[in-house]
Amino acid sequence: MALSKYRTDAAIAANEAEAAQTGSPAYWVCLALLLATAALAARIASLW
């Protein structure tokens, strides 16, 4: 009984964390910064 409750609570927490991650503005800001960094690295590499 306790194990199934723990697994259910963990599944609910994981679903909430996933929903918060993809819907939060911080996720999109970090993604934009990552893409900008990759673009800058490609531009610097093309100059060499």
Secondary structure by P-SEA (a helix, b strand, c coil): caaaaaaaaaaaaaaaaaaaaaacaaaaaaaaaaaaaaaaaaaaaaac
